[in-house]
């Protein structure tokens, strides 16, 4: 009997779930303290899932440690004060509207926004004090980052508390009192600058810093404390000297707000078109439409007097990480077989673009800050520009274009080149990849080229050429290209992979997925008569895998897939 009495309540509790309550301050208690249930409507003390509203005309005091979801201090004379020992964690959105006040000036008190939380886009009220902490999650691996302080008044000591910032390897975080791997960027000088930073050095809100973070293989949380920037808008001036050739106009800025910002809502003056550049998990720069809290980003000025203005309305509650992935259909991928780094570039067609660099349609390649380990891949225009994304002009039937592909590596060795997604971007085209080092020409079959290349780290010039010809034979996304009887898509894939057979299978067969070491990680039976088969790959780590479809001990199809 005791066993049933123990388990029945547990079974019941799992069905009721957790509810969210909005607590409105009504000052009904004996003392206006947060932890007095009578001060709230309904009576109670808000918890981690609950939302809180401090309305106009009321003053609330926090002298305890509390965690809630959203907090809104709204209307004339509304005030929330974090007095001594008053520590408030806001997991969702904090809003302080015009006429309202948040006081975080008392020692021992303050507000913390964990990673993913934000200071909302209506926060134009008054925030007094500097005990405001913003956290950012930094995922492994150890690599270079573009970081930025999301508050005013922070120092490098904030970073040094949480992460190793002294440089490559296992050096102590404050080597001789100097952060040897924290750099800023001066467009008038060649290369990044180590300005002799130490723990007391101030971090400038709105400025980005190139920082090597050695996490020892563990994801970490970076916390900075200061006064939040809740200005109605922030204008970042882009100083531009135009004296350094290819480096002209590049500036490393930082998201000034403790929230994600939407680049499309920012106004730009004399800044090249397109999204700003942030680092990807592959170790290279990519463009991004959203900039995370605490993230630095690169922009390129097109002339002097350039600036970027970020209004409150650019803030978004969307959660975005510091490392970006490619949303577009990527055509060219280079993966290192030596480490986990990789690079990508993509190609598309526009009737207004050309074979030269077109500022309105192309994105210049911003090369990795770690060329010693990270491979770089770029598409080269007729005027010698390296591009991260290249828009080519529309071709007429029978017309062709040849695009040099530059691959630069810091470590000589084997690399995997994967080119795919042709049918999604340029249907009705034929493609060939030429390797100038061997003279080999590889046609694109089933929309994919996959090759293992030995690349020497002394190679600087493009040694691959992608030839594209407009065909007079229409094809469609769902049509099989070449002689392949099996279509595998999407590739790259993230959660699911689909195998489509040109004709229903006439006998039982087996799909084998193997990793780069040859170990079988997926084994699936394909029954006779199958036309489509979905394979869940969500449990596979990122990387390149081989697939084989085997029937009666004969390989009827094989290839490579990329798991993102």
C-alpha positions as CSV (number, residue, x, y, z in Angstrom):
1,X,0.0,0.0,0.0
2,X,2.8,2.4,0.8
3,X,4.2,1.9,-2.7
4,X,0.9,3.0,-4.3
5,X,0.6,6.0,-2.0
6,X,4.1,7.0,-3.1
7,X,3.7,6.7,-6.8
8,X,0.1,7.9,-7.4
9,X,0.8,11.6,-6.5
10,X,3.9,11.6,-8.7
11,X,1.9,10.3,-11.7
12,X,-0.7,12.9,-11.0
13,X,1.8,15.8,-10.8
14,X,3.3,14.9,-14.2
15,X,-0.1,15.7,-15.9
16,X,-0.8,19.1,-14.5
17,X,2.3,21.0,-15.8
18,X,3.4,24.4,-14.7
19,X,1.4,27.6,-15.1
20,X,2.5,31.2,-15.7
21,X,1.0,34.1,-13.7
22,X,1.2,37.8,-14.3
23,X,1.7,39.6,-11.0
24,X,0.8,43.3,-10.9
25,X,2.2,45.4,-8.0
26,X,-0.6,47.1,-5.9
27,X,1.4,48.0,-2.8
28,X,-1.1,46.2,-0.5
29,X,1.4,44.9,2.0
30,X,2.8,46.5,5.2
31,X,6.1,47.3,3.5
32,X,6.7,47.8,-0.2
33,X,9.1,44.8,-0.5
34,X,9.0,42.4,-3.4
35,X,8.8,39.3,-1.2
36,X,5.7,40.4,0.6
37,X,2.7,38.5,-1.0
38,X,0.2,41.2,-0.1
39,X,2.0,43.7,-2.4
40,X,0.9,41.7,-5.5
41,X,-2.3,41.1,-7.4
42,X,-2.9,38.2,-7.1
43,X,-1.4,37.7,-3.7
44,X,1.8,35.7,-3.9
45,X,5.5,36.0,-4.8
46,X,6.4,35.8,-8.5
47,X,8.5,32.8,-9.6
48,X,10.8,32.0,-12.5
49,X,7.9,31.4,-15.0
50,X,5.9,34.5,-14.0
51,X,5.7,38.0,-15.5
52,X,5.8,41.1,-13.4
53,X,4.3,44.6,-14.0
54,X,5.1,47.7,-11.8
55,X,2.4,50.2,-13.0
56,X,2.4,54.0,-13.0
57,X,2.5,55.7,-9.6
58,X,3.9,52.7,-7.7
59,X,7.3,52.1,-6.2
60,X,8.6,48.6,-5.5
61,X,11.7,47.6,-3.5
62,X,13.7,44.4,-4.0
63,X,15.8,43.3,-1.0
64,X,15.9,39.5,-1.8
65,X,17.1,37.2,-4.5
66,X,14.4,36.6,-7.1
67,X,14.1,35.1,-10.6
68,X,11.2,35.9,-13.0
69,X,10.4,35.8,-16.7
70,X,9.3,39.2,-18.0
71,X,9.5,42.5,-16.0
72,X,7.7,45.7,-17.2
73,X,8.1,49.0,-15.2
74,X,5.6,51.2,-17.0
75,X,4.1,54.7,-16.8
76,X,4.8,57.9,-15.0
77,X,6.6,57.6,-11.6
78,X,6.7,53.8,-11.8
79,X,9.9,52.6,-10.1
80,X,11.7,49.4,-9.2
81,X,14.7,49.7,-6.9
82,X,17.1,46.9,-6.2
83,X,18.4,47.8,-2.8
84,X,21.1,46.1,-0.7
85,X,20.8,42.3,-1.3
86,X,18.2,42.8,-3.9
87,X,19.3,40.6,-6.8
88,X,16.8,40.2,-9.7
89,X,17.3,37.7,-12.6
90,X,15.1,38.4,-15.6
91,X,15.0,35.3,-17.9
92,X,12.8,37.0,-20.6
93,X,12.4,40.6,-21.5
94,X,12.9,43.7,-19.2
95,X,11.1,46.8,-20.3
96,X,11.3,50.2,-18.6
97,X,9.0,52.6,-20.4
98,X,9.2,56.4,-20.7
99,X,8.5,58.0,-17.4
100,X,9.4,54.9,-15.4
101,X,12.7,54.2,-13.4
102,X,14.8,51.2,-12.7
103,X,17.3,51.8,-9.9
104,X,20.4,49.5,-9.8
105,X,22.7,52.0,-8.0
106,X,22.9,50.3,-4.6
107,X,25.9,48.1,-3.8
108,X,24.9,44.5,-3.3
109,X,21.8,44.8,-5.5
110,X,21.3,44.7,-9.2
111,X,19.7,43.0,-12.2
112,X,21.1,40.1,-14.3
113,X,20.0,39.2,-17.9
114,X,21.1,35.6,-18.6
115,X,21.9,34.6,-22.2
116,X,18.8,34.8,-24.3
117,X,17.2,37.5,-22.2
118,X,17.0,41.1,-23.4
119,X,16.3,44.8,-22.6
120,X,13.2,45.3,-24.7
121,X,12.7,47.9,-27.5
122,X,10.4,50.0,-25.4
123,X,13.0,50.6,-22.7
124,X,13.4,54.3,-23.0
125,X,12.8,55.1,-19.3
126,X,15.5,55.9,-16.8
127,X,17.9,53.3,-15.5
128,X,20.2,54.6,-12.8
129,X,23.3,52.9,-11.5
130,X,25.7,50.4,-13.0
131,X,24.9,47.1,-11.2
132,X,23.4,45.6,-14.4
133,X,24.9,42.3,-15.6
134,X,24.5,40.8,-19.0
135,X,25.5,37.2,-19.7
136,X,26.5,35.6,-23.0
137,X,26.9,31.9,-23.7
138,X,30.1,31.1,-25.6
139,X,30.0,27.6,-27.1
140,X,33.1,25.5,-27.7
141,X,35.6,25.2,-29.5
142,X,38.5,27.4,-28.6
143,X,38.8,29.9,-31.3
144,X,38.8,33.6,-32.2
145,X,35.6,35.6,-31.4
146,X,34.4,39.1,-32.1
147,X,33.1,40.2,-28.8
148,X,31.5,43.5,-27.6
149,X,30.4,44.9,-24.3
150,X,26.6,45.2,-24.1
151,X,26.8,47.7,-21.2
152,X,28.6,51.0,-20.5
153,X,31.5,51.1,-18.0
154,X,32.7,47.5,-18.1
155,X,36.4,46.5,-18.2
156,X,38.5,43.6,-19.3
157,X,38.3,42.3,-15.8
158,X,34.7,41.3,-16.5
159,X,36.0,39.0,-19.3
160,X,39.0,37.8,-17.4
161,X,36.7,36.5,-14.6
162,X,35.1,34.0,-16.9
163,X,37.3,33.0,-19.8
164,X,40.9,32.6,-20.8
165,X,41.8,35.6,-22.9
166,X,45.6,35.6,-23.0
167,X,46.2,33.7,-26.3
168,X,46.9,30.4,-27.9
169,X,47.1,27.3,-25.8
170,X,46.9,27.1,-22.1
171,X,48.5,30.4,-21.0
172,X,47.2,32.0,-17.8
173,X,44.4,34.5,-18.3
174,X,46.4,37.5,-17.3
175,X,49.9,36.8,-18.6
176,X,52.1,39.5,-17.1
177,X,49.0,41.7,-16.6
178,X,48.6,42.0,-20.4
179,X,45.9,40.4,-22.5
180,X,48.0,39.4,-25.5
181,X,45.0,38.1,-27.5
182,X,42.5,41.0,-27.1
183,X,42.8,43.3,-30.2
184,X,40.9,46.2,-31.6
185,X,41.1,47.4,-35.2
186,X,42.3,50.7,-36.6
187,X,41.4,51.0,-40.2
188,X,44.3,53.4,-40.8
189,X,46.8,50.8,-39.8
190,X,47.5,47.4,-41.4
191,X,46.3,44.5,-39.2
192,X,44.7,44.3,-35.8
193,X,46.2,46.2,-32.9
194,X,47.2,44.9,-29.5
195,X,47.0,48.1,-27.5
196,X,48.6,46.7,-24.3
197,X,45.3,46.0,-22.6
198,X,45.2,45.0,-19.0
199,X,42.4,44.1,-16.5
200,X,41.7,47.7,-15.8
201,X,41.3,48.7,-19.4
202,X,37.8,50.0,-20.3
203,X,35.7,48.3,-22.9
204,X,34.0,50.7,-25.2
205,X,30.3,50.2,-25.8
206,X,29.6,50.0,-29.5
207,X,33.1,48.8,-30.3
208,X,34.1,45.2,-31.3
209,X,37.1,43.3,-30.0
210,X,38.8,40.4,-31.7
211,X,39.5,38.0,-28.9
212,X,41.0,34.5,-28.7
213,X,39.0,32.4,-26.2
214,X,40.6,29.3,-25.0
215,X,37.8,27.4,-23.4
216,X,39.6,24.1,-22.8
217,X,36.9,22.4,-24.7
218,X,34.0,23.6,-22.5
219,X,31.3,26.1,-23.3
220,X,31.3,29.0,-20.9
221,X,29.2,32.0,-19.8
222,X,30.7,35.5,-20.2
223,X,29.2,38.1,-17.8
224,X,29.8,41.8,-18.0
225,X,28.5,44.4,-15.5
226,X,27.9,48.1,-16.0
227,X,25.1,50.5,-17.0
228,X,22.8,49.3,-19.8
229,X,22.6,51.4,-22.9
230,X,18.9,52.2,-23.3
231,X,19.3,55.3,-25.6
232,X,16.6,55.8,-28.1
233,X,19.1,55.3,-30.8
234,X,22.9,54.8,-31.0
235,X,25.0,56.1,-33.9
236,X,28.4,54.4,-34.5
237,X,30.7,56.6,-36.6
238,X,32.9,54.6,-39.0
239,X,36.3,56.3,-39.3
240,X,37.7,55.7,-42.7
241,X,41.1,56.8,-44.0
242,X,41.3,54.9,-47.3
243,X,45.1,54.5,-47.2
244,X,45.6,50.7,-46.8
245,X,44.5,49.2,-50.1
246,X,42.4,46.1,-49.5
247,X,41.9,47.0,-45.9
248,X,40.2,50.3,-46.7
249,X,36.9,50.9,-44.9
250,X,36.8,47.8,-42.7
251,X,35.6,48.6,-39.1
252,X,34.9,46.3,-36.2
253,X,31.8,47.5,-34.4
254,X,29.8,46.1,-31.5
255,X,26.1,45.6,-30.7
256,X,25.6,48.4,-28.1
257,X,22.4,47.0,-26.6
258,X,21.8,44.1,-24.2
259,X,19.5,42.4,-26.8
260,X,19.7,41.0,-30.3
261,X,19.4,43.6,-33.0
262,X,17.9,43.2,-36.5
263,X,20.3,44.6,-39.1
264,X,17.4,45.5,-41.5
265,X,16.1,48.0,-39.0
266,X,19.4,49.8,-38.8
267,X,20.1,52.8,-41.0
268,X,23.5,53.1,-42.7
269,X,25.3,56.0,-44.4
270,X,28.2,55.3,-46.8
271,X,28.3,51.6,-45.8
272,X,28.5,48.9,-48.5
273,X,25.2,47.1,-49.0
274,X,24.5,43.6,-47.6
275,X,24.6,42.3,-44.0
276,X,27.5,42.7,-41.6
277,X,30.1,39.9,-41.0
278,X,30.3,37.7,-38.0
279,X,32.2,34.6,-37.2
280,X,30.8,31.1,-38.0
281,X,31.5,28.0,-36.0
282,X,33.7,26.9,-38.9
283,X,36.2,29.6,-38.1
284,X,35.3,31.9,-41.0
285,X,33.3,35.1,-41.4
286,X,29.7,34.9,-42.8
287,X,27.0,37.5,-43.2
288,X,24.2,37.7,-40.7
289,X,20.9,39.5,-40.5
290,X,20.8,39.5,-36.7
291,X,23.6,40.5,-34.3
292,X,23.6,38.9,-30.8
293,X,24.0,40.7,-27.6
294,X,27.7,41.0,-26.7
295,X,28.7,40.4,-30.3
296,X,31.1,42.4,-32.5
297,X,30.6,42.7,-36.3
298,X,32.4,44.0,-39.3
299,X,31.1,46.5,-41.8
300,X,32.8,48.1,-44.7
301,X,32.6,51.8,-45.5
302,X,32.3,52.9,-49.1
303,X,33.6,56.4,-48.5
304,X,34.4,58.8,-45.7
305,X,31.8,60.0,-43.2
306,X,30.3,56.6,-42.8
307,X,28.0,55.6,-39.9
308,X,25.6,53.0,-38.6
309,X,22.5,54.1,-36.6
310,X,20.9,51.5,-34.4
311,X,17.4,52.5,-33.1
312,X,15.5,51.0,-30.2
313,X,13.2,49.5,-32.8
314,X,16.0,47.3,-34.1
315,X,15.9,45.3,-30.9
316,X,14.3,41.9,-31.1
317,X,13.5,39.2,-28.6
318,X,14.8,36.6,-31.0
319,X,17.6,34.5,-29.5
320,X,20.7,34.1,-31.8
321,X,24.0,32.6,-31.0
322,X,27.4,34.1,-31.7
323,X,28.3,31.5,-34.3
324,X,26.3,31.7,-37.5
325,X,25.3,29.1,-40.0
326,X,24.3,29.6,-43.7
327,X,20.6,29.9,-44.4
328,X,21.2,30.1,-48.2
329,X,21.6,27.1,-50.4
330,X,25.4,26.8,-50.2
331,X,27.2,25.6,-53.3
332,X,30.9,25.3,-52.2
333,X,32.2,23.7,-49.0
334,X,35.7,22.9,-47.9
335,X,36.2,20.7,-44.8
336,X,39.5,20.0,-43.1
337,X,40.3,16.4,-42.4
338,X,42.9,17.7,-39.9
339,X,40.6,19.6,-37.5
340,X,37.0,20.7,-37.2
341,X,37.2,23.9,-39.2
342,X,35.6,24.5,-42.6
343,X,34.5,27.3,-44.9
344,X,31.7,27.9,-47.4
345,X,30.8,30.1,-50.3
346,X,27.7,30.4,-52.4
347,X,26.6,31.4,-55.8
348,X,23.4,32.7,-57.4
349,X,22.2,34.4,-60.5
350,X,20.9,37.9,-61.1
351,X,20.1,39.6,-64.4
352,X,21.7,42.9,-63.2
353,X,25.0,41.4,-62.0
354,X,28.2,40.9,-64.0
355,X,31.5,38.9,-63.9
356,X,33.1,41.7,-61.9
357,X,32.5,42.8,-58.3
358,X,29.0,44.3,-57.9
359,X,28.6,46.0,-54.6
360,X,24.8,45.7,-54.8
361,X,24.8,41.9,-55.3
362,X,28.1,40.5,-54.1
363,X,29.7,40.0,-50.7
364,X,33.4,40.6,-50.3
365,X,35.3,37.7,-48.6
366,X,36.5,38.7,-45.1
367,X,39.2,36.2,-44.4
368,X,39.5,34.2,-41.1
369,X,41.4,35.7,-38.2
370,X,43.0,32.2,-37.8
371,X,44.6,31.4,-41.1
372,X,47.0,29.0,-39.5
373,X,44.3,26.4,-38.8
374,X,41.2,27.4,-40.7
375,X,40.8,26.8,-44.5
376,X,39.4,29.6,-46.6
377,X,37.4,29.4,-49.8
378,X,36.5,32.2,-52.1
379,X,35.1,32.9,-55.6
380,X,37.3,35.2,-57.6
381,X,35.9,37.8,-60.0
382,X,37.3,39.0,-63.3
383,X,38.7,42.1,-61.5
384,X,40.5,39.9,-58.9
385,X,38.1,40.4,-56.0
386,X,37.7,37.5,-53.5
387,X,34.0,36.9,-52.8
388,X,32.1,35.1,-50.1
389,X,29.0,35.2,-52.2
390,X,29.0,35.8,-55.9
391,X,26.0,36.8,-58.1
392,X,26.7,36.0,-61.7
393,X,24.8,37.4,-64.7
394,X,22.0,35.4,-66.3
395,X,23.3,33.3,-69.2
396,X,21.7,32.7,-72.5
397,X,21.3,29.2,-73.9
398,X,24.8,27.9,-74.9
399,X,26.6,30.7,-73.0
400,X,29.1,29.8,-70.3
401,X,31.1,31.4,-67.5
402,X,34.2,30.2,-65.7
403,X,34.7,31.1,-62.0
404,X,38.2,30.6,-60.3
405,X,37.9,29.1,-56.8
406,X,40.6,30.1,-54.4
407,X,41.4,27.7,-51.5
408,X,44.0,28.7,-48.9
409,X,45.0,26.5,-46.0
410,X,47.4,26.9,-43.1
411,X,48.2,23.2,-42.7
412,X,49.1,21.1,-45.7
413,X,47.0,17.9,-45.9
414,X,43.8,16.4,-47.1
415,X,40.6,18.4,-47.4
416,X,37.1,17.5,-48.5
417,X,35.6,19.6,-51.2
418,X,31.8,19.3,-51.6
419,X,29.8,21.3,-54.1
420,X,26.1,20.9,-54.1
421,X,22.7,22.6,-54.4
422,X,23.0,23.4,-58.1
423,X,19.4,22.6,-59.0
424,X,18.1,24.9,-56.2
425,X,20.0,27.9,-57.5
426,X,20.8,27.5,-61.2
427,X,18.4,25.0,-62.8
428,X,18.9,24.3,-66.5
429,X,22.7,24.7,-66.3
430,X,25.5,22.2,-66.7
431,X,28.5,22.3,-64.4
432,X,32.1,21.1,-64.5
433,X,34.9,21.4,-62.0
434,X,38.5,21.7,-63.3
435,X,41.5,21.0,-61.2
436,X,44.4,23.0,-62.7
437,X,47.0,21.2,-60.6
438,X,46.1,17.8,-62.2
439,X,44.1,18.8,-65.3
440,X,41.2,16.6,-64.2
441,X,37.7,17.8,-65.1
442,X,34.8,16.5,-63.0
443,X,31.2,16.8,-64.3
444,X,28.5,17.4,-61.8
445,X,26.3,14.3,-61.4
446,X,23.2,14.3,-59.3
447,X,23.8,17.9,-58.3
448,X,26.9,17.1,-56.3
449,X,30.7,17.1,-56.6
450,X,32.6,15.5,-53.7
451,X,36.4,15.2,-53.9
452,X,39.3,14.7,-51.5
453,X,42.1,17.1,-52.3
454,X,45.6,17.3,-51.0
455,X,46.3,21.1,-50.6
456,X,49.7,22.6,-49.9
457,X,49.8,25.5,-47.5
458,X,52.0,27.5,-49.9
459,X,49.4,27.6,-52.7
460,X,48.0,31.2,-53.1
461,X,46.5,31.3,-56.6
462,X,43.2,29.7,-57.5
463,X,43.7,26.1,-58.7
464,X,40.1,25.2,-59.2
465,X,37.8,26.5,-61.9
466,X,34.0,26.1,-61.9
467,X,32.6,26.0,-65.5
468,X,28.9,26.8,-65.9
469,X,27.0,26.5,-69.2
470,X,23.3,27.3,-69.8
471,X,21.7,24.2,-71.2
472,X,18.9,24.0,-73.7
473,X,17.4,21.0,-72.0
474,X,15.1,22.0,-69.2
475,X,15.4,20.3,-65.9
476,X,13.4,20.6,-62.7
477,X,14.2,20.4,-59.0
478,X,12.7,16.9,-58.8
479,X,14.3,15.5,-62.0
480,X,17.2,13.1,-61.7
481,X,20.4,14.4,-63.3
482,X,22.8,12.1,-65.1
483,X,22.6,8.4,-64.8
484,X,22.0,8.2,-61.0
485,X,19.0,6.1,-60.0
486,X,18.9,7.6,-56.4
487,X,18.4,11.2,-55.3
488,X,19.6,12.1,-51.8
489,X,18.5,15.4,-50.3
490,X,18.8,17.9,-48.7
491,X,22.5,17.9,-48.7
492,X,23.8,19.4,-46.4
493,X,21.2,18.1,-44.0
494,X,20.4,18.7,-40.4
495,X,17.7,16.5,-39.0
496,X,16.3,14.3,-41.8
497,X,17.7,12.8,-45.0
498,X,15.4,11.6,-47.9
499,X,16.4,8.9,-50.4
500,X,14.2,8.9,-53.5
501,X,14.6,6.1,-56.0
502,X,14.0,6.8,-59.7
503,X,12.1,3.5,-59.9
504,X,10.5,1.5,-57.1
505,X,13.2,-0.9,-55.8
506,X,12.9,-4.3,-57.3
507,X,14.6,-6.1,-54.4
508,X,15.5,-5.6,-50.8
509,X,18.6,-3.4,-50.2
510,X,20.5,-1.8,-47.4
511,X,21.5,1.9,-46.8
512,X,24.8,2.1,-44.9
513,X,26.0,5.5,-43.4
514,X,29.7,5.5,-42.3
515,X,31.8,8.2,-40.7
516,X,35.3,9.2,-41.9
517,X,36.9,6.4,-40.0
518,X,34.7,3.8,-41.8
519,X,32.6,2.9,-38.8
520,X,28.9,2.3,-39.6
521,X,26.7,4.9,-37.8
522,X,23.4,4.1,-39.6
523,X,22.1,0.9,-41.0
524,X,18.7,0.9,-42.7
525,X,16.8,-1.9,-44.6
526,X,15.0,-0.8,-47.8
527,X,12.2,-3.1,-48.7
528,X,11.3,-4.1,-52.2
529,X,8.9,-1.7,-53.9
530,X,10.1,1.4,-51.9
531,X,10.1,4.8,-53.7
532,X,10.9,7.2,-50.9
533,X,12.6,6.7,-47.6
534,X,13.3,9.2,-44.8
535,X,16.2,8.7,-42.5
536,X,16.5,10.5,-39.1
537,X,20.1,11.9,-38.7
538,X,19.5,14.3,-35.8
539,X,21.7,12.2,-33.6
540,X,24.7,12.5,-35.9
541,X,27.5,15.0,-35.1
542,X,28.3,17.7,-37.7
543,X,30.7,16.5,-40.4
544,X,31.0,14.5,-43.7
545,X,29.7,11.0,-44.0
546,X,29.7,8.4,-46.7
547,X,26.6,6.5,-47.8
548,X,26.3,3.2,-49.7
549,X,23.1,1.5,-51.0
550,X,23.9,-2.2,-51.2
551,X,21.8,-4.9,-52.8
552,X,22.9,-8.6,-53.1
553,X,26.5,-7.6,-52.2
554,X,26.6,-5.0,-55.0
555,X,26.9,-1.3,-54.4
556,X,24.1,0.3,-56.5
557,X,24.7,3.9,-55.3
558,X,27.2,5.8,-53.1
559,X,28.2,9.3,-52.3
560,X,28.8,11.8,-49.5
561,X,26.5,13.7,-47.2
562,X,27.2,16.6,-45.0
563,X,25.5,16.8,-41.6
564,X,25.1,20.4,-40.3
